[in-house]
Amino acid sequence: MFSNHASMVRALFLGLACILAACAATHDFNPTTPQYQINNEALHKKPLKKLIIATTNISGEPTRYHLQSAAVRIDEAVKKYLQDHGYQVAPSYQFENAWNQAIRTYGDMYDPTTGKVDAQTWRAVMVTTINTLKETTDVDAIVFTDVISLNGAHDVGMDHMAQWDGVRRKPAYSSNTADIPADFNWGQTIELASLAITIYSTDMEGLFSSRGGLDVLQEVNTKNKATFIRRKRILENDSNIEEGIELAFHPFIKMKNYPGNAK
């Protein structure tokens, strides 16, 4: 699910079992709904009771600057979602303390000048952090909540919906839509946001990963010449965030009216 670090994740957590959803579609079927990975054997063997939400991304890369404020709010929404479904959620400072301790030992894995993550350092920091949590807390698993951006486009048809990671979103506009020219290029590339969820046990076993679409990060600027610009206020629609969270956790927590192939 995380292109630059998928091989590292697989190498570190060999216990991750990939089960792809493959049953009848619902009436709201969305072909962009991601293929989740879930380790049912491990989850049934040792059911999770207490989780902790990581304060860093699974990839080792920082959240993009314009998404950071939203990421904090989304973590709070994830915490409530987990609690509403019967899970205890430990204070995130416990993860942050363990992570920072590992960074002091091995150094920072991310080089901001190159935008790259050192795989060896990433692996050492991750293993040490998880070991520390296992030794010093009663946490069963770590939940990584990466708010990521990706490229997409609005549909060139009548409704101009953008469709990705299980959601459909209408275009956003800066002002009156009547000012949009008839030949406006709806198919041009725009920025979208998704929530990527990854769960690892404190036994270093991969348990679950998936994604859910959040919202479009750009709007049509109708002043002067119509063009796409970044929205001033992003990821503030609570309903869209809730839908993205529900999608990203399915079937770890089953979503009602799941739009993908349900098992």
C-alpha positions as CSV (number, residue, x, y, z in Angstrom):
1,M,0.0,0.0,0.0
2,F,3.0,2.3,0.6
3,S,5.0,2.3,-2.6
4,N,8.4,3.4,-1.4
5,H,8.4,1.3,1.7
6,A,6.3,-1.8,0.8
7,S,9.4,-4.0,0.5
8,M,10.7,-2.9,3.9
9,V,7.3,-3.6,5.5
10,R,7.2,-7.1,4.0
11,A,10.8,-7.8,5.0
12,L,10.2,-6.7,8.6
13,F,6.8,-8.3,9.2
14,L,6.8,-11.7,7.4
15,G,3.7,-12.7,9.3
16,L,1.4,-10.4,7.3
17,A,-1.3,-12.5,5.6
18,C,-3.0,-11.0,2.5
19,I,-6.6,-11.8,2.1
20,L,-8.3,-10.1,-0.8
21,A,-12.0,-9.4,-0.6
22,A,-13.9,-11.5,-3.2
23,C,-17.6,-11.7,-2.8
24,A,-20.8,-10.1,-4.2
25,A,-20.8,-6.3,-4.6
26,T,-23.3,-4.1,-2.8
27,H,-25.6,-1.7,-4.7
28,D,-23.1,1.1,-3.9
29,F,-20.2,-0.7,-5.4
30,N,-17.1,1.5,-6.1
31,P,-14.4,-0.2,-8.2
32,T,-11.7,2.1,-6.7
33,T,-12.2,0.6,-3.2
34,P,-8.7,-0.6,-2.1
35,Q,-7.7,-4.2,-1.6
36,Y,-7.1,-4.6,2.1
37,Q,-4.6,-6.9,3.9
38,I,-5.7,-8.7,7.1
39,N,-4.0,-11.3,9.2
40,N,-7.1,-13.1,10.5
41,E,-5.2,-16.0,12.0
42,A,-3.2,-13.7,14.3
43,L,-6.2,-11.6,15.2
44,H,-8.2,-14.7,16.2
45,K,-5.3,-16.2,18.1
46,K,-4.7,-13.0,20.1
47,P,-7.7,-10.6,20.0
48,L,-6.7,-7.0,20.5
49,K,-7.9,-5.0,23.4
50,K,-5.6,-2.0,23.8
51,L,-4.2,0.0,20.9
52,I,-1.9,3.0,20.5
53,I,-2.0,5.5,17.7
54,A,1.4,6.3,16.3
55,T,2.5,9.9,16.1
56,T,4.7,9.2,13.0
57,N,4.0,7.8,9.6
58,I,4.7,4.1,8.9
59,S,6.9,5.2,5.9
60,G,9.2,7.3,8.0
61,E,8.4,10.3,5.9
62,P,6.8,13.3,7.6
63,T,3.2,14.3,6.7
64,R,3.2,17.0,4.0
65,Y,3.0,20.4,5.6
66,H,-0.4,21.4,4.3
67,L,-1.9,18.2,5.7
68,Q,-0.4,18.3,9.2
69,S,-3.2,20.2,11.0
70,A,-5.8,18.0,9.4
71,A,-3.8,14.9,10.4
72,V,-4.0,15.8,14.1
73,R,-7.8,16.2,13.9
74,I,-8.1,12.9,12.0
75,D,-6.1,11.1,14.7
76,E,-8.6,12.3,17.2
77,A,-11.4,11.1,15.0
78,V,-9.7,7.7,14.7
79,K,-9.3,7.5,18.4
80,K,-13.0,8.0,18.9
81,Y,-13.8,5.5,16.2
82,L,-11.7,2.9,17.9
83,Q,-13.2,3.6,21.3
84,D,-16.7,3.5,19.9
85,H,-16.0,0.0,18.7
86,G,-14.8,-1.3,22.1
87,Y,-11.0,-0.7,21.9
88,Q,-9.0,0.9,24.6
89,V,-6.6,3.6,23.2
90,A,-3.4,4.3,25.1
91,P,-2.0,7.9,25.3
92,S,0.1,8.6,22.2
93,Y,2.9,10.1,24.2
94,Q,3.9,6.6,25.0
95,F,4.6,5.9,21.4
96,E,6.3,9.2,20.8
97,N,8.6,8.7,23.8
98,A,9.6,5.3,22.5
99,W,10.1,6.5,19.0
100,N,12.2,9.5,20.0
101,Q,14.4,7.3,22.2
102,A,15.0,5.1,19.2
103,I,15.8,8.1,17.0
104,R,18.4,9.3,19.5
105,T,20.0,5.9,19.4
106,Y,20.0,5.3,15.6
107,G,19.6,8.8,14.1
108,D,16.8,10.2,12.0
109,M,15.9,8.0,9.1
110,Y,14.5,10.8,6.9
111,D,16.8,13.2,5.0
112,P,14.9,16.3,4.2
113,T,17.4,17.4,1.6
114,T,16.8,14.3,-0.6
115,G,13.3,13.4,0.6
116,K,14.5,9.8,1.1
117,V,14.3,7.4,4.0
118,D,17.2,5.2,5.0
119,A,15.9,1.6,5.0
120,Q,18.3,0.3,7.6
121,T,17.7,3.1,10.1
122,W,14.0,2.9,9.5
123,R,14.0,-0.8,10.4
124,A,16.1,-0.3,13.5
125,V,14.0,2.5,14.8
126,M,10.8,0.6,14.1
127,V,11.9,-2.6,15.8
128,T,13.3,-0.7,18.9
129,T,10.1,1.3,19.2
130,I,7.9,-1.7,19.2
131,N,10.1,-3.6,21.6
132,T,10.0,-0.6,24.0
133,L,6.2,-0.5,23.9
134,K,6.0,-4.2,24.5
135,E,8.3,-4.0,27.5
136,T,7.0,-0.8,29.1
137,T,3.2,-0.8,28.3
138,D,0.2,-3.1,28.1
139,V,-0.5,-2.1,24.5
140,D,-1.4,-5.0,22.1
141,A,-0.8,-3.2,18.8
142,I,0.2,0.1,17.1
143,V,-2.1,1.9,14.6
144,F,-0.3,4.0,12.0
145,T,-2.6,6.7,10.5
146,D,-0.9,8.2,7.5
147,V,-2.7,11.1,5.8
148,I,-1.3,10.9,2.3
149,S,-1.8,12.9,-0.9
150,L,-2.1,11.3,-4.4
151,N,-2.9,12.4,-7.9
152,G,-6.3,11.9,-9.5
153,A,-8.8,13.7,-11.7
154,H,-12.5,14.7,-11.8
155,D,-14.7,12.8,-14.3
156,V,-15.2,14.5,-17.6
157,G,-18.8,13.5,-17.6
158,M,-21.9,15.4,-16.4
159,D,-21.3,15.2,-12.6
160,H,-17.5,15.7,-12.7
161,M,-17.1,13.4,-9.6
162,A,-13.6,12.4,-8.5
163,Q,-13.5,8.7,-7.6
164,W,-10.6,7.1,-5.6
165,D,-10.0,4.7,-2.6
166,G,-13.7,3.9,-2.3
167,V,-15.2,7.4,-2.3
168,R,-16.8,9.8,-4.8
169,R,-16.4,13.6,-4.3
170,K,-18.0,16.5,-6.0
171,P,-15.8,19.4,-7.3
172,A,-15.2,22.3,-5.0
173,Y,-15.5,25.9,-6.3
174,S,-14.0,29.2,-5.1
175,S,-17.1,31.2,-6.3
176,N,-20.0,31.1,-8.8
177,T,-19.9,28.1,-11.0
178,A,-21.5,30.0,-13.8
179,D,-18.1,31.5,-14.6
180,I,-16.6,28.2,-15.7
181,P,-16.1,28.1,-19.5
182,A,-17.7,25.3,-21.4
183,D,-14.3,24.0,-22.6
184,F,-12.8,23.8,-19.1
185,N,-10.5,20.8,-18.8
186,W,-12.0,18.6,-16.1
187,G,-9.6,15.8,-16.8
188,Q,-6.5,17.5,-15.6
189,T,-4.5,16.1,-12.7
190,I,-5.5,17.3,-9.2
191,E,-4.4,16.5,-5.6
192,L,-6.5,14.1,-3.5
193,A,-6.1,13.0,0.1
194,S,-6.5,9.5,1.6
195,L,-6.1,7.9,5.0
196,A,-3.8,4.9,5.1
197,I,-4.2,2.6,8.1
198,T,-1.5,0.1,9.1
199,I,-1.6,-2.1,12.3
200,Y,1.2,-4.1,13.8
201,S,1.2,-6.1,17.0
202,T,3.8,-5.6,19.7
203,D,5.0,-9.1,18.7
204,M,6.1,-7.4,15.4
205,E,3.4,-9.2,13.4
206,G,1.6,-7.4,10.6
207,L,-2.1,-7.4,11.3
208,F,-3.9,-5.1,8.9
209,S,-3.5,-2.4,6.2
210,S,-5.9,-0.5,3.9
211,R,-6.9,3.0,2.8
212,G,-9.9,5.2,2.6
213,G,-10.4,8.3,0.5
214,L,-10.9,11.6,2.3
215,D,-11.4,14.6,0.1
216,V,-10.3,16.6,-2.9
217,L,-7.6,19.1,-2.0
218,Q,-8.1,21.5,-4.9
219,E,-10.9,23.6,-6.1
220,V,-11.9,25.3,-9.3
221,N,-10.8,29.0,-9.2
222,T,-13.5,30.7,-11.2
223,K,-12.0,34.2,-11.1
224,N,-10.4,35.4,-14.3
225,K,-9.3,32.2,-16.1
226,A,-10.7,29.1,-14.6
227,T,-8.1,26.8,-13.1
228,F,-7.5,24.4,-10.2
229,I,-5.9,25.8,-7.1
230,R,-5.3,24.3,-3.6
231,R,-8.2,24.8,-1.3
232,K,-7.6,27.3,1.6
233,R,-9.5,25.1,4.0
234,I,-8.9,21.4,3.5
235,L,-10.2,18.2,5.1
236,E,-12.8,20.0,7.2
237,N,-15.8,18.0,6.1
238,D,-16.6,15.7,9.1
239,S,-18.8,13.4,7.1
240,N,-16.1,12.9,4.5
241,I,-13.5,12.2,7.2
242,E,-15.8,9.7,8.9
243,E,-16.4,7.9,5.6
244,G,-12.6,7.7,4.9
245,I,-12.0,6.3,8.4
246,E,-14.7,3.7,8.0
247,L,-13.3,2.6,4.7
248,A,-9.7,2.5,5.9
249,F,-10.5,0.2,8.8
250,H,-12.8,-2.2,7.0
251,P,-13.0,-5.2,7.7
252,F,-10.8,-4.9,10.8
253,I,-13.9,-2.9,11.9
254,K,-16.7,-3.8,9.5
255,M,-18.2,-0.8,7.6
256,K,-21.9,-0.7,7.0
257,N,-22.7,-0.4,3.3
258,Y,-19.1,-1.1,2.4
259,P,-18.7,-0.1,-1.3
260,G,-16.2,-2.8,-2.3
261,N,-16.3,-6.5,-2.7
262,A,-17.5,-7.6,0.8
263,K,-16.5,-10.8,2.4
